[in-house]
Amino acid sequence: MTLYAGKREALEDAFLDRDDEMPRGKPRSVTRDALRRLRANKAAMTAIVVFAIIVIAALIGPYLVPYDYETPDWEAFTAPPSIESGHYFGTDQNGRDLLARTLYGTRVSLLVAVIATTVSVVVGVLYGAVSGFAGGRIDSAMMRFVDVMYALPYILFVILLMVMFGRDVFLLFAAIGLLEWLTMARIVRGQTLSLKEREFVEAARAAGVSSFPIILRHIVPNLLGPVVIYASLTVPEIVITESFLSYLGFGVQEPLTSLGTLISEGTDALGAADWLLLFPGGVLVTMLLSLAFIGDGLRDAFDPKDR
Amino acid sequence: MLSFVLKRLASTIPVLLIAITACFFILRLAPGGPFDQERALPPEVLANLRAYYHLDDPLIVQYLRYLGRLAELDLGPSFVTKDFTVARQIGIGLPYTLILGGSAFLLAIFGGVVAGIYGALYHNRAGDWAIAAVAMTGLVVPNFLVAPILQLVFGVRLAWLPVGGWGDGSLRFLLLPVTVLALPHIARISRLMRGSLIETMNSNFIKTATAKGIGRRRVVLKHALRPALTPVVSYLGPAAGYLLTGSIVVEQIFGIPGIGRYFVNAALNRDYGMVLGTVIFYMGLIVLLNLLVDLAYAWLDPKVRQR
């Protein structure tokens, strides 16, 4: 890119009106435009700030809270939230500080979401790109498989995998990621079908590059927009799945905790200690809402024709 | 129409076969057997049990035997609750699940369509915004969080409705679980309905009808509604599947003795026979419901039949 910067400037000076909005010499890429549109979207920017606060709190919060997530405070069992005692979110029936547990649970939920989303992005992008690039009979066979998987409710498979993996939570969520790639594969395939007809792919092929490097070097980098959008929609889905499983008693086990486990415990204490449900539930809802707005904002930014 | 029905019917067979095969082998890959208990069984008892359930045969033989039994609609024995076959337990739970899911299905369609029509006719006004806000919450907040909050408000604080249980199956007991189950689908359907009705109301044939002097109510109900309903109808197939899997957690929260509870208990007890049987039953039911919805769709919209 830098090699051609000077040439580009010369060409622009010769043939184009001066563009004052962008710094000269810097390429005006699709991503750059999209980020500018995203910055103009107030709801999405607020959501990003809120989400960032939650992430930072989950990462460094546990070190700042004087209590840890598994040690009981023998002075305070089922204590309501109060500022004097230092249990800002109260404690549970075992005297464990709810703030520490919520922070820790958020961290586990986010970690699981990141693992599963990464797996689903990698599998979905590769599957979709290969299917779209190969075309013909391979393509239709691969997409037929996706159709079949679509027809089946994935939560049932998740519970089956759960029976299989038992207590290894992180392996389990890698497996959820392995089931969550279907939509990603479809989107990526559609994009690939149009990308592979473009001149730069033809040029690469003419230069003797074989199929798989073309997919990795030329197709996949151009899929960034849709992949980012869809990945941002996958994260909340995985957070919900994790909470759902933990709620049913399949997911994260004691003394480790996650938002779903905390909500499940809070439900049992409902009426006697409402704060046990309200705080973790509030964090989950805030997180899901902000992710929903971020996803919407990204979609508007990367795909302006949809508005 | 007949050839469409047959073609559609034939396309369900590979779906079911792949699903059954995948479930069977996933469960058999799992480490540990159904008879692993805290206290190990005497080896000769274990050997007898394994021989009784043919667990020592090669996997492929077991698989073919299972398929053969399925063809006779026999779901096999349960490994934990030995007095009841899988089919018997499903038979006991099915009426509850069907009543719960069916009521939620009707409520979702009715509530979603009415809210959608309102939102479309008064779009961008206060009422529309209010519906959109409620719908967003309904979509984002998971049902295991909505349910306890409703239980707390209507069951404990106001004491208007029972907190859980089936009771005599009257409306009082059904109201909360059905609402919780239907809520996200009311939201989804209302958004689909709103979007498509706004589009339809802007089309030329509606302008013609209005220009002829037909009253607004008649234009909406007689002319615009039917074409606007197509995206809603195509969502009903997936919705039926989501309702069925969603009822797993709703049954758990409200203590309703449907299939979902048997399924969760079986998964927690690692009762492979029961887990496999219920998953296959769920999948069969979902494939069947999708088939029915597709047929209804083809009946509504002749264009679909041509494909």
Interface residues (C-beta under 8 A of the other chain):
Chain A: V148 A151 L152 P153 I155 L156 F157 I159 L160 L161 M162 V163 M164 G166 P236 I240 S243 F244 Y247 L248 G249 F250 G260 I263 S264 G266 T267 L270 G271 D274 L277 G281 L284 V285 L288 L289 A292
Chain B: P14 V15 I18 A19 A22 C23 I26 L27 L29 A30 P31 G32 M136 L139 V140 V141 P142 F144 L145 P148 I149 Q151 L152 V156 G241 Y242 L244 T245 I248 V249 Q252 I253 F263 V264 A267 L268 R270 Y272 V275 V279 Y282 M283 I286 V287 N290
